[in-house]
């Protein structure tokens, strides 16, 4: 019988694997991440990608905040990520569905701020415990970081 590799095959990734943070589970330490294959070489898309995308990912990664990815509008519980996990998830999402997106504005609309299928907005949990939509927070933080 023929064996066919299909969409279910995991993509080649580099670095750390992201997993959602579950309530009541201890924060993972840096040694608990699974290391995968070395980083792929820079592609043509990478060399033409707006540096603002990498700046936004760096800002998310260094924020030390938590991020929420609701399952759908009907199920807002969804998954919770640490800053590192969320940035990793966005990078994986870019690799899967946005590999050809090089402009920051398209990346923000299509990859960074809402779920792919349901278009439900991602949220960021601020230091005071309140949450807000990711897009306005990210745009605001990027503007503050330029000053």
Secondary structure in CASP SS format (residue, H / E / C, confidence):
PFRMAT SS
TARGET T0000
AUTHOR 0000-0000-0000
METHOD secondary structure of the structure
MODEL  1
X C 1.00
X C 1.00
X C 1.00
X C 1.00
X C 1.00
X C 1.00
X C 1.00
X C 1.00
X C 1.00
X C 1.00
X C 1.00
X C 1.00
X C 1.00
X C 1.00
X C 1.00
X E 1.00
X C 1.00
X C 1.00
X C 1.00
X C 1.00
X E 1.00
X C 1.00
X C 1.00
X C 1.00
X C 1.00
X C 1.00
X C 1.00
X C 1.00
X C 1.00
X H 1.00
X H 1.00
X H 1.00
X C 1.00
X C 1.00
X E 1.00
X C 1.00
X C 1.00
X C 1.00
X C 1.00
X C 1.00
X C 1.00
X C 1.00
X C 1.00
X H 1.00
X H 1.00
X H 1.00
X H 1.00
X H 1.00
X C 1.00
X C 1.00
X H 1.00
X H 1.00
X H 1.00
X H 1.00
X H 1.00
X H 1.00
X H 1.00
X H 1.00
X H 1.00
X H 1.00
X H 1.00
X H 1.00
X C 1.00
X C 1.00
X C 1.00
X E 1.00
X E 1.00
X E 1.00
X E 1.00
X C 1.00
X C 1.00
X C 1.00
X C 1.00
X C 1.00
X C 1.00
X C 1.00
X C 1.00
X C 1.00
X E 1.00
X E 1.00
X E 1.00
X E 1.00
X H 1.00
X H 1.00
X H 1.00
X H 1.00
X H 1.00
X H 1.00
X H 1.00
X H 1.00
X H 1.00
X H 1.00
X H 1.00
X H 1.00
X H 1.00
X H 1.00
X H 1.00
X C 1.00
X C 1.00
X C 1.00
X C 1.00
X C 1.00
X C 1.00
X H 1.00
X H 1.00
X H 1.00
X H 1.00
X H 1.00
X H 1.00
X H 1.00
X H 1.00
X H 1.00
X C 1.00
X E 1.00
X C 1.00
X C 1.00
X C 1.00
X C 1.00
X C 1.00
X C 1.00
X E 1.00
X C 1.00
X E 1.00
X E 1.00
X E 1.00
X C 1.00
X C 1.00
X C 1.00
X C 1.00
X C 1.00
X E 1.00
X E 1.00
X E 1.00
X H 1.00
X H 1.00
X H 1.00
X H 1.00
X H 1.00
X H 1.00
X H 1.00
X H 1.00
X H 1.00
X H 1.00
X H 1.00
X H 1.00
X H 1.00
X C 1.00
END
